[in-house]
Amino acid sequence: MREERGQAVLVVVLALAISAAAVIGLRTAQDRIVVAAHAQRAGEAAVEAAAQAVADLYGSHAVAPAKLVTDPRALEAARSAADELARLNGASGVAQVELVCANKRIEARLVLNGYSHHAGFSAPECSPS
């Protein structure tokens, strides 16, 4: 009788240990998912801000779209807007900011924390390629 009680306690302890490990594993996975989602939202906000900065310049019709995307001032405006929105969303490290005029669109592309993001707007003057 005593031996069976000892075995039952051992089984209960083992079950509790497995349950604790599962809860810790689930919590770790949840934390990773939340961090990844936050990074994704920060990247999307940053690239949208970059595209909006370029759209504002495009709307002024000061320069042709093909030249706009190579203008260092436009690139700096896009980078600055992206950096600010990334910072406001708790992220940093905006890299590889690029502007492209193709397929009747102007697109802003960037990398934030190792993830690529892009956003754009219609620009009929950009050649279809």
LOMI-593179 format. One record per residue (C-alpha): residue number from 1; y, z, x. Coordinates in nm, 4 decimals. Layout:
N
{NUM {Y Z X}}
...
//
This chain:
129
{1 {0.0000 0.0000 0.0000}}
{2 {0.2365 0.0920 0.2773}}
{3 {0.1670 -0.2336 0.4610}}
{4 {0.2555 -0.4417 0.1519}}
{5 {0.5863 -0.2594 0.1082}}
{6 {0.6763 -0.3327 0.4725}}
{7 {0.5952 -0.6995 0.4233}}
{8 {0.8104 -0.7128 0.1090}}
{9 {1.1058 -0.5624 0.2963}}
{10 {1.0584 -0.8171 0.5743}}
{11 {1.0578 -1.1036 0.3207}}
{12 {1.3758 -0.9689 0.1552}}
{13 {1.5517 -0.9344 0.4917}}
{14 {1.4461 -1.2869 0.5882}}
{15 {1.5722 -1.4237 0.2537}}
{16 {1.9060 -1.2472 0.2999}}
{17 {1.9395 -1.3900 0.6522}}
{18 {1.8704 -1.7416 0.5280}}
{19 {2.1206 -1.6959 0.2445}}
{20 {2.3874 -1.5708 0.4854}}
{21 {2.3294 -1.8665 0.7184}}
{22 {2.3573 -2.1076 0.4248}}
{23 {2.6840 -1.9518 0.3065}}
{24 {2.8310 -1.9680 0.6579}}
{25 {2.7203 -2.3310 0.6921}}
{26 {2.8724 -2.4255 0.3584}}
{27 {3.1984 -2.2516 0.4467}}
{28 {3.2176 -2.4370 0.7787}}
{29 {3.1514 -2.7705 0.6080}}
{30 {3.4166 -2.6944 0.3460}}
{31 {3.6714 -2.6128 0.6170}}
{32 {3.5985 -2.9423 0.7947}}
{33 {3.6377 -3.1369 0.4698}}
{34 {3.9703 -2.9694 0.3933}}
{35 {4.1038 -3.0367 0.7439}}
{36 {3.9966 -3.4025 0.7256}}
{37 {4.1587 -3.4467 0.3835}}
{38 {4.4807 -3.2887 0.5074}}
{39 {4.4843 -3.5187 0.8116}}
{40 {4.4247 -3.8209 0.5864}}
{41 {4.7137 -3.7282 0.3573}}
{42 {4.9441 -3.6667 0.6528}}
{43 {4.8570 -4.0086 0.7949}}
{44 {4.9126 -4.1816 0.4632}}
{45 {5.2502 -4.0115 0.4202}}
{46 {5.3527 -4.1029 0.7746}}
{47 {5.2648 -4.4703 0.7411}}
{48 {5.4311 -4.4934 0.3990}}
{49 {5.7481 -4.3479 0.5522}}
{50 {5.7293 -4.6020 0.8347}}
{51 {5.6865 -4.8895 0.5883}}
{52 {5.9773 -4.7604 0.3778}}
{53 {6.2039 -4.7448 0.6831}}
{54 {6.1236 -5.1090 0.7601}}
{55 {6.1616 -5.2059 0.3930}}
{56 {6.5120 -5.0602 0.3968}}
{57 {6.5983 -5.2796 0.6971}}
{58 {6.4308 -5.5809 0.5338}}
{59 {6.6348 -5.5247 0.2182}}
{60 {6.9570 -5.5484 0.4142}}
{61 {6.8666 -5.9114 0.5094}}
{62 {7.0242 -5.8567 0.8501}}
{63 {6.7443 -6.0408 1.0293}}
{64 {6.4471 -6.2641 0.9454}}
{65 {6.1217 -6.0746 0.8798}}
{66 {5.9437 -6.2328 1.1777}}
{67 {6.2203 -6.1053 1.4046}}
{68 {6.2486 -5.7748 1.2210}}
{69 {5.8955 -5.6695 1.3137}}
{70 {5.9693 -5.7283 1.6842}}
{71 {6.3108 -5.5602 1.6788}}
{72 {6.2949 -5.2386 1.8860}}
{73 {6.5341 -5.0689 1.6417}}
{74 {6.3016 -5.1414 1.3488}}
{75 {6.0043 -5.0129 1.5461}}
{76 {6.1961 -4.6980 1.6399}}
{77 {6.3034 -4.6441 1.2774}}
{78 {5.9395 -4.6751 1.1677}}
{79 {5.8176 -4.4415 1.4423}}
{80 {6.0879 -4.1848 1.3695}}
{81 {6.0156 -4.1827 0.9956}}
{82 {5.6419 -4.1543 1.0605}}
{83 {5.6885 -3.8705 1.3093}}
{84 {5.9075 -3.6773 1.0677}}
{85 {5.6685 -3.7073 0.7730}}
{86 {5.3707 -3.6232 0.9909}}
{87 {5.5520 -3.3137 1.1172}}
{88 {5.6461 -3.2093 0.7629}}
{89 {5.2774 -3.2342 0.6727}}
{90 {5.1708 -3.0215 0.9669}}
{91 {5.0456 -3.3054 1.1852}}
{92 {5.1617 -3.4540 1.5111}}
{93 {5.0618 -3.7255 1.7481}}
{94 {5.1725 -4.0480 1.5764}}
{95 {5.0619 -4.3252 1.8112}}
{96 {5.0333 -4.7002 1.8281}}
{97 {5.3047 -4.7761 1.5724}}
{98 {5.2996 -5.1489 1.5052}}
{99 {5.4800 -5.3806 1.2641}}
{100 {5.3194 -5.7056 1.1502}}
{101 {5.4601 -5.9979 0.9515}}
{102 {5.1680 -6.1991 0.8090}}
{103 {5.0041 -6.2981 0.4822}}
{104 {5.3370 -6.2793 0.2994}}
{105 {5.3614 -5.9069 0.3824}}
{106 {5.5198 -5.6795 0.6351}}
{107 {5.2820 -5.4029 0.7348}}
{108 {5.3331 -5.0848 0.9310}}
{109 {5.0257 -4.9686 1.1175}}
{110 {4.9790 -4.6495 1.3117}}
{111 {4.7253 -4.4049 1.4426}}
{112 {4.7534 -4.0344 1.3659}}
{113 {4.5043 -3.7912 1.5138}}
{114 {4.2654 -4.0747 1.5922}}
{115 {4.2674 -4.2280 1.2413}}
{116 {4.4246 -4.5667 1.1605}}
{117 {4.6588 -4.6029 0.8650}}
{118 {4.8511 -4.8983 0.7270}}
{119 {5.0967 -4.9661 0.4479}}
{120 {5.3178 -5.2583 0.3660}}
{121 {5.5245 -5.4483 0.1211}}
{122 {5.5675 -5.8050 0.0017}}
{123 {5.7713 -6.0346 0.2253}}
{124 {5.7277 -6.3956 0.1097}}
{125 {5.8906 -6.5261 0.4283}}
{126 {5.5968 -6.4035 0.6379}}
{127 {5.3562 -6.6879 0.7000}}
{128 {5.0099 -6.6786 0.5493}}
{129 {4.7655 -6.6456 0.8390}}
//
